Amino acid sequence: MPAAEHDHVYKILDLVGSSETSIDDAIKNAISRASKTVREMRWFEVVQTRGHIENGTVGHYQVTLRVGFTLEE
């Protein structure tokens, strides 16, 4: 019997994205890259934000995401 539309089961994957521009771009970079090999991604949660300092300025941003995707039947 097929599962009802509301009976979702998710697998969770941790990703780390980075960007020299912004936290937003770091998130987009991680999701864009993962979407090339991970199907059915449905949601994400930012679990950690950090960055690298170079010469007194922000060198790059790094964001750890928890991404949920549905399992195939």
ZIDA-V950826 format. One record per residue. N is the residue number from 1. RES is the residue in one small letter. OMEGA is omega in radians with two decimals (999 if undefined). BURIAL is + if it has 9 or more other ideal C-beta (glycine too) atoms within 8 Angstrom, else -. Layout:
# ZIDA-V950826
n=N res=RES omega=OMEGA burial=BURIAL
n=N res=RES omega=OMEGA burial=BURIAL
This chain:
# ZIDA-V950826
n=1 res=m omega=3.14 burial=-
n=2 res=p omega=3.11 burial=-
n=3 res=a omega=3.07 burial=-
n=4 res=a omega=-3.10 burial=-
n=5 res=e omega=-3.08 burial=-
n=6 res=h omega=-3.14 burial=-
n=7 res=d omega=-3.10 burial=-
n=8 res=h omega=2.98 burial=-
n=9 res=v omega=-3.08 burial=-
n=10 res=y omega=2.93 burial=+
n=11 res=k omega=-3.10 burial=-
n=12 res=i omega=-3.11 burial=-
n=13 res=l omega=3.05 burial=+
n=14 res=d omega=3.11 burial=+
n=15 res=l omega=3.02 burial=+
n=16 res=v omega=3.11 burial=+
n=17 res=g omega=3.12 burial=+
n=18 res=s omega=3.13 burial=+
n=19 res=s omega=3.03 burial=+
n=20 res=e omega=-3.01 burial=-
n=21 res=t omega=-3.03 burial=-
n=22 res=s omega=3.04 burial=-
n=23 res=i omega=3.12 burial=+
n=24 res=d omega=3.11 burial=-
n=25 res=d omega=3.10 burial=+
n=26 res=a omega=3.08 burial=+
n=27 res=i omega=-3.12 burial=+
n=28 res=k omega=3.12 burial=+
n=29 res=n omega=-3.13 burial=+
n=30 res=a omega=-3.11 burial=+
n=31 res=i omega=-3.14 burial=+
n=32 res=s omega=-3.13 burial=-
n=33 res=r omega=-3.13 burial=-
n=34 res=a omega=-3.10 burial=+
n=35 res=s omega=3.10 burial=-
n=36 res=k omega=-3.11 burial=-
n=37 res=t omega=-3.13 burial=-
n=38 res=v omega=-3.14 burial=+
n=39 res=r omega=3.01 burial=-
n=40 res=e omega=3.03 burial=-
n=41 res=m omega=-3.03 burial=+
n=42 res=r omega=-3.09 burial=-
n=43 res=w omega=3.05 burial=-
n=44 res=f omega=3.10 burial=+
n=45 res=e omega=3.08 burial=-
n=46 res=v omega=-3.09 burial=+
n=47 res=v omega=3.11 burial=-
n=48 res=q omega=3.07 burial=-
n=49 res=t omega=3.09 burial=+
n=50 res=r omega=-3.13 burial=-
n=51 res=g omega=-3.12 burial=+
n=52 res=h omega=-3.13 burial=-
n=53 res=i omega=3.10 burial=-
n=54 res=e omega=3.10 burial=-
n=55 res=n omega=3.08 burial=-
n=56 res=g omega=3.09 burial=-
n=57 res=t omega=3.12 burial=-
n=58 res=v omega=3.11 burial=-
n=59 res=g omega=3.04 burial=-
n=60 res=h omega=3.12 burial=+
n=61 res=y omega=3.10 burial=+
n=62 res=q omega=-3.07 burial=+
n=63 res=v omega=3.04 burial=+
n=64 res=t omega=-3.12 burial=+
n=65 res=l omega=2.93 burial=+
n=66 res=r omega=-3.06 burial=+
n=67 res=v omega=3.09 burial=+
n=68 res=g omega=3.05 burial=+
n=69 res=f omega=-3.10 burial=+
n=70 res=t omega=3.11 burial=+
n=71 res=l omega=3.08 burial=-
n=72 res=e omega=-3.14 burial=-
n=73 res=e omega=999 burial=-
